[in-house]
Amino acid sequence: MEYVYAALLLHKLKQDITEDSVKKVVKAAGVAPDDVRVKALVAALSEVNIEEALKAAPAAVAAAAPAAAGAPAGAAAGKKEEEKKDEK
């Protein structure tokens, strides 16, 4: 994930996303960069319009939110059943 975050930071700062710039950001975060991962990320992002991808991302997150919100309620119901069993 640190490589993706590095690329997003560079994009936000309107800097070119190059192998060298990604490596510098990752190093600045205290991580030893993996040349293969950096090269793969830069190659993959060369064909992506990052601005459009970021605009489309909130729609995907919003669609997943209701499923995540329902999970704790189910867990709480299961806990109540366990408490009833313990009382018997």
Jmol script that loads the backbone (N, CA, C; Angstrom):
load data "model"
ATOM      1  N   MET A   1       0.809  -1.203   0.000  1.00  0.00           N
ATOM      2  CA  MET A   1       0.000   0.000   0.000  1.00  0.00           C
ATOM      3  C   MET A   1       0.851   1.266   0.000  1.00  0.00           C
ATOM      4  N   GLU A   2       2.043   1.178   0.586  1.00  0.00           N
ATOM      5  CA  GLU A   2       2.871   2.379   0.665  1.00  0.00           C
ATOM      6  C   GLU A   2       3.224   2.923  -0.712  1.00  0.00           C
ATOM      7  N   TYR A   3       3.280   2.045  -1.701  1.00  0.00           N
ATOM      8  CA  TYR A   3       3.607   2.489  -3.059  1.00  0.00           C
ATOM      9  C   TYR A   3       2.430   3.252  -3.670  1.00  0.00           C
ATOM     10  N   VAL A   4       1.237   2.765  -3.416  1.00  0.00           N
ATOM     11  CA  VAL A   4       0.036   3.442  -3.913  1.00  0.00           C
ATOM     12  C   VAL A   4      -0.105   4.801  -3.233  1.00  0.00           C
ATOM     13  N   TYR A   5       0.121   4.823  -1.920  1.00  0.00           N
ATOM     14  CA  TYR A   5       0.046   6.096  -1.202  1.00  0.00           C
ATOM     15  C   TYR A   5       1.089   7.084  -1.718  1.00  0.00           C
ATOM     16  N   ALA A   6       2.269   6.590  -2.010  1.00  0.00           N
ATOM     17  CA  ALA A   6       3.318   7.454  -2.560  1.00  0.00           C
ATOM     18  C   ALA A   6       2.866   8.046  -3.891  1.00  0.00           C
ATOM     19  N   ALA A   7       2.277   7.220  -4.735  1.00  0.00           N
ATOM     20  CA  ALA A   7       1.796   7.702  -6.036  1.00  0.00           C
ATOM     21  C   ALA A   7       0.671   8.718  -5.858  1.00  0.00           C
ATOM     22  N   LEU A   8      -0.237   8.465  -4.915  1.00  0.00           N
ATOM     23  CA  LEU A   8      -1.324   9.412  -4.669  1.00  0.00           C
ATOM     24  C   LEU A   8      -0.792  10.741  -4.142  1.00  0.00           C
ATOM     25  N   LEU A   9       0.199  10.681  -3.279  1.00  0.00           N
ATOM     26  CA  LEU A   9       0.803  11.905  -2.764  1.00  0.00           C
ATOM     27  C   LEU A   9       1.458  12.700  -3.890  1.00  0.00           C
ATOM     28  N   LEU A  10       2.198  12.016  -4.733  1.00  0.00           N
ATOM     29  CA  LEU A  10       2.830  12.689  -5.869  1.00  0.00           C
ATOM     30  C   LEU A  10       1.779  13.306  -6.788  1.00  0.00           C
ATOM     31  N   HIS A  11       0.698  12.578  -7.028  1.00  0.00           N
ATOM     32  CA  HIS A  11      -0.381  13.100  -7.877  1.00  0.00           C
ATOM     33  C   HIS A  11      -0.991  14.356  -7.250  1.00  0.00           C
ATOM     34  N   LYS A  12      -1.254  14.291  -5.954  1.00  0.00           N
ATOM     35  CA  LYS A  12      -1.854  15.426  -5.242  1.00  0.00           C
ATOM     36  C   LYS A  12      -0.963  16.666  -5.326  1.00  0.00           C
ATOM     37  N   LEU A  13       0.348  16.438  -5.287  1.00  0.00           N
ATOM     38  CA  LEU A  13       1.307  17.542  -5.355  1.00  0.00           C
ATOM     39  C   LEU A  13       1.647  17.943  -6.788  1.00  0.00           C
ATOM     40  N   LYS A  14       0.934  17.323  -7.732  1.00  0.00           N
ATOM     41  CA  LYS A  14       1.120  17.593  -9.159  1.00  0.00           C
ATOM     42  C   LYS A  14       2.555  17.325  -9.616  1.00  0.00           C
ATOM     43  N   GLN A  15       3.148  16.270  -9.069  1.00  0.00           N
ATOM     44  CA  GLN A  15       4.486  15.822  -9.452  1.00  0.00           C
ATOM     45  C   GLN A  15       4.348  14.620 -10.379  1.00  0.00           C
ATOM     46  N   ASP A  16       5.335  14.418 -11.233  1.00  0.00           N
ATOM     47  CA  ASP A  16       5.333  13.247 -12.106  1.00  0.00           C
ATOM     48  C   ASP A  16       5.516  11.987 -11.263  1.00  0.00           C
ATOM     49  N   ILE A  17       4.775  10.949 -11.628  1.00  0.00           N
ATOM     50  CA  ILE A  17       4.893   9.670 -10.929  1.00  0.00           C
ATOM     51  C   ILE A  17       5.892   8.828 -11.708  1.00  0.00           C
ATOM     52  N   THR A  18       7.131   8.903 -11.271  1.00  0.00           N
ATOM     53  CA  THR A  18       8.217   8.155 -11.901  1.00  0.00           C
ATOM     54  C   THR A  18       8.778   7.169 -10.882  1.00  0.00           C
ATOM     55  N   GLU A  19       9.577   6.236 -11.374  1.00  0.00           N
ATOM     56  CA  GLU A  19      10.194   5.272 -10.467  1.00  0.00           C
ATOM     57  C   GLU A  19      11.022   5.992  -9.410  1.00  0.00           C
ATOM     58  N   ASP A  20      11.786   6.970  -9.839  1.00  0.00           N
ATOM     59  CA  ASP A  20      12.650   7.694  -8.913  1.00  0.00           C
ATOM     60  C   ASP A  20      11.846   8.448  -7.859  1.00  0.00           C
ATOM     61  N   SER A  21      10.781   9.130  -8.283  1.00  0.00           N
ATOM     62  CA  SER A  21       9.993   9.914  -7.329  1.00  0.00           C
ATOM     63  C   SER A  21       9.251   9.017  -6.338  1.00  0.00           C
ATOM     64  N   VAL A  22       8.729   7.884  -6.801  1.00  0.00           N
ATOM     65  CA  VAL A  22       8.049   6.952  -5.895  1.00  0.00           C
ATOM     66  C   VAL A  22       9.049   6.393  -4.886  1.00  0.00           C
ATOM     67  N   LYS A  23      10.235   6.027  -5.352  1.00  0.00           N
ATOM     68  CA  LYS A  23      11.271   5.511  -4.448  1.00  0.00           C
ATOM     69  C   LYS A  23      11.627   6.542  -3.380  1.00  0.00           C
ATOM     70  N   LYS A  24      11.748   7.800  -3.774  1.00  0.00           N
ATOM     71  CA  LYS A  24      12.102   8.852  -2.818  1.00  0.00           C
ATOM     72  C   LYS A  24      11.032   9.011  -1.743  1.00  0.00           C
ATOM     73  N   VAL A  25       9.771   8.975  -2.144  1.00  0.00           N
ATOM     74  CA  VAL A  25       8.682   9.123  -1.177  1.00  0.00           C
ATOM     75  C   VAL A  25       8.655   7.930  -0.225  1.00  0.00           C
ATOM     76  N   VAL A  26       8.804   6.739  -0.765  1.00  0.00           N
ATOM     77  CA  VAL A  26       8.790   5.533   0.067  1.00  0.00           C
ATOM     78  C   VAL A  26       9.970   5.553   1.042  1.00  0.00           C
ATOM     79  N   LYS A  27      11.141   5.939   0.559  1.00  0.00           N
ATOM     80  CA  LYS A  27      12.320   6.039   1.438  1.00  0.00           C
ATOM     81  C   LYS A  27      12.082   7.071   2.537  1.00  0.00           C
ATOM     82  N   ALA A  28      11.465   8.193   2.182  1.00  0.00           N
ATOM     83  CA  ALA A  28      11.192   9.244   3.163  1.00  0.00           C
ATOM     84  C   ALA A  28      10.246   8.755   4.257  1.00  0.00           C
ATOM     85  N   ALA A  29       9.426   7.769   3.931  1.00  0.00           N
ATOM     86  CA  ALA A  29       8.506   7.190   4.912  1.00  0.00           C
ATOM     87  C   ALA A  29       9.192   6.139   5.776  1.00  0.00           C
ATOM     88  N   GLY A  30      10.465   5.880   5.498  1.00  0.00           N
ATOM     89  CA  GLY A  30      11.207   4.932   6.311  1.00  0.00           C
ATOM     90  C   GLY A  30      11.130   3.495   5.849  1.00  0.00           C
ATOM     91  N   VAL A  31      10.761   3.283   4.595  1.00  0.00           N
ATOM     92  CA  VAL A  31      10.631   1.938   4.041  1.00  0.00           C
ATOM     93  C   VAL A  31      11.649   1.773   2.915  1.00  0.00           C
ATOM     94  N   ALA A  32      12.275   0.615   2.876  1.00  0.00           N
ATOM     95  CA  ALA A  32      13.200   0.322   1.775  1.00  0.00           C
ATOM     96  C   ALA A  32      12.372  -0.056   0.550  1.00  0.00           C
ATOM     97  N   PRO A  33      12.445   0.713  -0.529  1.00  0.00           N
ATOM     98  CA  PRO A  33      11.610   0.431  -1.699  1.00  0.00           C
ATOM     99  C   PRO A  33      12.034  -0.843  -2.425  1.00  0.00           C
ATOM    100  N   ASP A  34      11.041  -1.552  -2.916  1.00  0.00           N
ATOM    101  CA  ASP A  34      11.249  -2.759  -3.720  1.00  0.00           C
ATOM    102  C   ASP A  34      11.189  -2.321  -5.183  1.00  0.00           C
ATOM    103  N   ASP A  35      12.312  -2.430  -5.886  1.00  0.00           N
ATOM    104  CA  ASP A  35      12.398  -1.947  -7.267  1.00  0.00           C
ATOM    105  C   ASP A  35      11.356  -2.580  -8.182  1.00  0.00           C
ATOM    106  N   VAL A  36      11.077  -3.860  -7.987  1.00  0.00           N
ATOM    107  CA  VAL A  36      10.106  -4.554  -8.842  1.00  0.00           C
ATOM    108  C   VAL A  36       8.709  -3.980  -8.635  1.00  0.00           C
ATOM    109  N   ARG A  37       8.333  -3.764  -7.390  1.00  0.00           N
ATOM    110  CA  ARG A  37       7.002  -3.209  -7.104  1.00  0.00           C
ATOM    111  C   ARG A  37       6.874  -1.779  -7.615  1.00  0.00           C
ATOM    112  N   VAL A  38       7.924  -1.002  -7.447  1.00  0.00           N
ATOM    113  CA  VAL A  38       7.899   0.383  -7.930  1.00  0.00           C
ATOM    114  C   VAL A  38       7.734   0.402  -9.443  1.00  0.00           C
ATOM    115  N   LYS A  39       8.511  -0.423 -10.126  1.00  0.00           N
ATOM    116  CA  LYS A  39       8.445  -0.478 -11.589  1.00  0.00           C
ATOM    117  C   LYS A  39       7.053  -0.917 -12.053  1.00  0.00           C
ATOM    118  N   ALA A  40       6.478  -1.924 -11.381  1.00  0.00           N
ATOM    119  CA  ALA A  40       5.148  -2.419 -11.749  1.00  0.00           C
ATOM    120  C   ALA A  40       4.080  -1.351 -11.524  1.00  0.00           C
ATOM    121  N   LEU A  41       4.175  -0.640 -10.412  1.00  0.00           N
ATOM    122  CA  LEU A  41       3.196   0.403 -10.115  1.00  0.00           C
ATOM    123  C   LEU A  41       3.256   1.523 -11.144  1.00  0.00           C
ATOM    124  N   VAL A  42       4.450   1.999 -11.420  1.00  0.00           N
ATOM    125  CA  VAL A  42       4.608   3.099 -12.381  1.00  0.00           C
ATOM    126  C   VAL A  42       4.115   2.676 -13.762  1.00  0.00           C
ATOM    127  N   ALA A  43       4.406   1.446 -14.161  1.00  0.00           N
ATOM    128  CA  ALA A  43       3.935   0.950 -15.458  1.00  0.00           C
ATOM    129  C   ALA A  43       2.411   0.859 -15.485  1.00  0.00           C
ATOM    130  N   ALA A  44       1.818   0.364 -14.405  1.00  0.00           N
ATOM    131  CA  ALA A  44       0.357   0.229 -14.354  1.00  0.00           C
ATOM    132  C   ALA A  44      -0.325   1.594 -14.355  1.00  0.00           C
ATOM    133  N   LEU A  45       0.234   2.543 -13.628  1.00  0.00           N
ATOM    134  CA  LEU A  45      -0.385   3.867 -13.541  1.00  0.00           C
ATOM    135  C   LEU A  45      -0.194   4.703 -14.795  1.00  0.00           C
ATOM    136  N   SER A  46       0.723   4.317 -15.644  1.00  0.00           N
ATOM    137  CA  SER A  46       0.948   5.089 -16.867  1.00  0.00           C
ATOM    138  C   SER A  46      -0.274   5.050 -17.786  1.00  0.00           C
ATOM    139  N   GLU A  47      -1.116   4.049 -17.610  1.00  0.00           N
ATOM    140  CA  GLU A  47      -2.313   3.903 -18.446  1.00  0.00           C
ATOM    141  C   GLU A  47      -3.588   4.326 -17.726  1.00  0.00           C
ATOM    142  N   VAL A  48      -3.456   4.894 -16.525  1.00  0.00           N
ATOM    143  CA  VAL A  48      -4.620   5.243 -15.715  1.00  0.00           C
ATOM    144  C   VAL A  48      -4.717   6.757 -15.578  1.00  0.00           C
ATOM    145  N   ASN A  49      -5.936   7.270 -15.742  1.00  0.00           N
ATOM    146  CA  ASN A  49      -6.194   8.670 -15.437  1.00  0.00           C
ATOM    147  C   ASN A  49      -6.551   8.708 -13.949  1.00  0.00           C
ATOM    148  N   ILE A  50      -5.602   9.077 -13.130  1.00  0.00           N
ATOM    149  CA  ILE A  50      -5.778   9.002 -11.678  1.00  0.00           C
ATOM    150  C   ILE A  50      -6.925   9.889 -11.210  1.00  0.00           C
ATOM    151  N   GLU A  51      -7.069  11.047 -11.791  1.00  0.00           N
ATOM    152  CA  GLU A  51      -8.142  11.959 -11.388  1.00  0.00           C
ATOM    153  C   GLU A  51      -9.515  11.320 -11.605  1.00  0.00           C
ATOM    154  N   GLU A  52      -9.716  10.673 -12.744  1.00  0.00           N
ATOM    155  CA  GLU A  52     -10.989   9.995 -13.012  1.00  0.00           C
ATOM    156  C   GLU A  52     -11.190   8.816 -12.068  1.00  0.00           C
ATOM    157  N   ALA A  53     -10.128   8.090 -11.783  1.00  0.00           N
ATOM    158  CA  ALA A  53     -10.220   6.952 -10.866  1.00  0.00           C
ATOM    159  C   ALA A  53     -10.608   7.415  -9.464  1.00  0.00           C
ATOM    160  N   LEU A  54     -10.068   8.528  -9.026  1.00  0.00           N
ATOM    161  CA  LEU A  54     -10.409   9.061  -7.707  1.00  0.00           C
ATOM    162  C   LEU A  54     -11.857   9.535  -7.650  1.00  0.00           C
ATOM    163  N   LYS A  55     -12.339  10.114  -8.739  1.00  0.00           N
ATOM    164  CA  LYS A  55     -13.735  10.561  -8.772  1.00  0.00           C
ATOM    165  C   LYS A  55     -14.691   9.378  -8.740  1.00  0.00           C
ATOM    166  N   ALA A  56     -14.308   8.267  -9.349  1.00  0.00           N
ATOM    167  CA  ALA A  56     -15.155   7.075  -9.377  1.00  0.00           C
ATOM    168  C   ALA A  56     -15.091   6.302  -8.063  1.00  0.00           C
ATOM    169  N   ALA A  57     -14.037   6.461  -7.293  1.00  0.00           N
ATOM    170  CA  ALA A  57     -13.838   5.692  -6.061  1.00  0.00           C
ATOM    171  C   ALA A  57     -14.924   5.923  -5.010  1.00  0.00           C
ATOM    172  N   PRO A  58     -15.398   7.141  -4.742  1.00  0.00           N
ATOM    173  CA  PRO A  58     -16.421   7.313  -3.709  1.00  0.00           C
ATOM    174  C   PRO A  58     -17.696   6.525  -3.995  1.00  0.00           C
ATOM    175  N   ALA A  59     -18.043   6.331  -5.252  1.00  0.00           N
ATOM    176  CA  ALA A  59     -19.234   5.558  -5.582  1.00  0.00           C
ATOM    177  C   ALA A  59     -19.063   4.111  -5.145  1.00  0.00           C
ATOM    178  N   ALA A  60     -17.892   3.559  -5.315  1.00  0.00           N
ATOM    179  CA  ALA A  60     -17.635   2.183  -4.905  1.00  0.00           C
ATOM    180  C   ALA A  60     -17.631   2.064  -3.391  1.00  0.00           C
ATOM    181  N   VAL A  61     -17.085   3.035  -2.693  1.00  0.00           N
ATOM    182  CA  VAL A  61     -17.045   3.005  -1.230  1.00  0.00           C
ATOM    183  C   VAL A  61     -18.449   3.157  -0.668  1.00  0.00           C
ATOM    184  N   ALA A  62     -19.252   4.042  -1.242  1.00  0.00           N
ATOM    185  CA  ALA A  62     -20.610   4.257  -0.759  1.00  0.00           C
ATOM    186  C   ALA A  62     -21.460   3.008  -0.938  1.00  0.00           C
ATOM    187  N   ALA A  63     -21.251   2.270  -2.000  1.00  0.00           N
ATOM    188  CA  ALA A  63     -22.020   1.054  -2.229  1.00  0.00           C
ATOM    189  C   ALA A  63     -21.656  -0.025  -1.219  1.00  0.00           C
ATOM    190  N   ALA A  64     -20.431  -0.057  -0.753  1.00  0.00           N
ATOM    191  CA  ALA A  64     -19.992  -1.069   0.202  1.00  0.00           C
ATOM    192  C   ALA A  64     -20.365  -0.706   1.633  1.00  0.00           C
ATOM    193  N   ALA A  65     -20.623   0.537   1.917  1.00  0.00           N
ATOM    194  CA  ALA A  65     -20.885   0.988   3.281  1.00  0.00           C
ATOM    195  C   ALA A  65     -22.093   0.317   3.938  1.00  0.00           C
ATOM    196  N   PRO A  66     -23.247   0.172   3.278  1.00  0.00           N
ATOM    197  CA  PRO A  66     -24.376  -0.461   3.961  1.00  0.00           C
ATOM    198  C   PRO A  66     -24.087  -1.895   4.402  1.00  0.00           C
ATOM    199  N   ALA A  67     -23.339  -2.644   3.644  1.00  0.00           N
ATOM    200  CA  ALA A  67     -23.003  -4.007   4.037  1.00  0.00           C
ATOM    201  C   ALA A  67     -22.138  -3.997   5.282  1.00  0.00           C
ATOM    202  N   ALA A  68     -21.215  -3.086   5.363  1.00  0.00           N
ATOM    203  CA  ALA A  68     -20.343  -2.996   6.532  1.00  0.00           C
ATOM    204  C   ALA A  68     -21.124  -2.527   7.750  1.00  0.00           C
ATOM    205  N   ALA A  69     -22.084  -1.657   7.558  1.00  0.00           N
ATOM    206  CA  ALA A  69     -22.873  -1.156   8.676  1.00  0.00           C
ATOM    207  C   ALA A  69     -23.752  -2.250   9.266  1.00  0.00           C
ATOM    208  N   GLY A  70     -24.185  -3.200   8.460  1.00  0.00           N
ATOM    209  CA  GLY A  70     -25.042  -4.272   8.947  1.00  0.00           C
ATOM    210  C   GLY A  70     -24.296  -5.316   9.745  1.00  0.00           C
ATOM    211  N   ALA A  71     -23.017  -5.435   9.578  1.00  0.00           N
ATOM    212  CA  ALA A  71     -22.242  -6.480  10.247  1.00  0.00           C
ATOM    213  C   ALA A  71     -22.257  -6.360  11.768  1.00  0.00           C
ATOM    214  N   PRO A  72     -22.034  -5.199  12.357  1.00  0.00           N
ATOM    215  CA  PRO A  72     -22.032  -5.135  13.817  1.00  0.00           C
ATOM    216  C   PRO A  72     -23.379  -5.487  14.435  1.00  0.00           C
ATOM    217  N   ALA A  73     -24.463  -5.161  13.772  1.00  0.00           N
ATOM    218  CA  ALA A  73     -25.777  -5.492  14.307  1.00  0.00           C
ATOM    219  C   ALA A  73     -25.940  -6.999  14.410  1.00  0.00           C
ATOM    220  N   GLY A  74     -25.491  -7.721  13.419  1.00  0.00           N
ATOM    221  CA  GLY A  74     -25.558  -9.179  13.456  1.00  0.00           C
ATOM    222  C   GLY A  74     -24.696  -9.738  14.565  1.00  0.00           C
ATOM    223  N   ALA A  75     -23.555  -9.166  14.793  1.00  0.00           N
ATOM    224  CA  ALA A  75     -22.662  -9.619  15.857  1.00  0.00           C
ATOM    225  C   ALA A  75     -23.287  -9.356  17.216  1.00  0.00           C
ATOM    226  N   ALA A  76     -23.958  -8.229  17.369  1.00  0.00           N
ATOM    227  CA  ALA A  76     -24.603  -7.909  18.638  1.00  0.00           C
ATOM    228  C   ALA A  76     -25.746  -8.872  18.915  1.00  0.00           C
ATOM    229  N   ALA A  77     -26.489  -9.244  17.894  1.00  0.00           N
ATOM    230  CA  ALA A  77     -27.586 -10.190  18.074  1.00  0.00           C
ATOM    231  C   ALA A  77     -27.047 -11.542  18.517  1.00  0.00           C
ATOM    232  N   GLY A  78     -25.935 -11.960  17.934  1.00  0.00           N
ATOM    233  CA  GLY A  78     -25.321 -13.224  18.317  1.00  0.00           C
ATOM    234  C   GLY A  78     -24.851 -13.201  19.760  1.00  0.00           C
ATOM    235  N   LYS A  79     -24.382 -12.076  20.233  1.00  0.00           N
ATOM    236  CA  LYS A  79     -23.906 -11.936  21.606  1.00  0.00           C
ATOM    237  C   LYS A  79     -25.073 -12.043  22.577  1.00  0.00           C
ATOM    238  N   LYS A  80     -26.231 -11.467  22.230  1.00  0.00           N
ATOM    239  CA  LYS A  80     -27.408 -11.542  23.093  1.00  0.00           C
ATOM    240  C   LYS A  80     -27.865 -12.981  23.247  1.00  0.00           C
ATOM    241  N   GLU A  81     -27.805 -13.749  22.149  1.00  0.00           N
ATOM    242  CA  GLU A  81     -28.197 -15.148  22.224  1.00  0.00           C
ATOM    243  C   GLU A  81     -27.277 -15.913  23.159  1.00  0.00           C
ATOM    244  N   GLU A  82     -25.992 -15.615  23.125  1.00  0.00           N
ATOM    245  CA  GLU A  82     -25.037 -16.274  24.009  1.00  0.00           C
ATOM    246  C   GLU A  82     -25.337 -15.943  25.463  1.00  0.00           C
ATOM    247  N   GLU A  83     -25.700 -14.691  25.741  1.00  0.00           N
ATOM    248  CA  GLU A  83     -26.008 -14.289  27.105  1.00  0.00           C
ATOM    249  C   GLU A  83     -27.224 -15.038  27.618  1.00  0.00           C
ATOM    250  N   LYS A  84     -28.238 -15.236  26.770  1.00  0.00           N
ATOM    251  CA  LYS A  84     -29.432 -15.966  27.176  1.00  0.00           C
ATOM    252  C   LYS A  84     -29.090 -17.408  27.506  1.00  0.00           C
ATOM    253  N   LYS A  85     -28.202 -18.028  26.725  1.00  0.00           N
ATOM    254  CA  LYS A  85     -27.796 -19.405  26.979  1.00  0.00           C
ATOM    255  C   LYS A  85     -27.065 -19.509  28.310  1.00  0.00           C
ATOM    256  N   ASP A  86     -26.254 -18.521  28.630  1.00  0.00           N
ATOM    257  CA  ASP A  86     -25.502 -18.527  29.884  1.00  0.00           C
ATOM    258  C   ASP A  86     -26.424 -18.407  31.089  1.00  0.00           C
ATOM    259  N   GLU A  87     -27.545 -17.704  30.931  1.00  0.00           N
ATOM    260  CA  GLU A  87     -28.479 -17.501  32.034  1.00  0.00           C
ATOM    261  C   GLU A  87     -29.224 -18.774  32.386  1.00  0.00           C
ATOM    262  N   LYS A  88     -29.376 -19.701  31.441  1.00  0.00           N
ATOM    263  CA  LYS A  88     -30.160 -20.922  31.677  1.00  0.00           C
ATOM    264  C   LYS A  88     -29.470 -21.867  32.563  1.00  0.00           C
TER     265      LYS A  88
END
end "model"
wireframe off; spacefill off
backbone 0.3
color backbone group
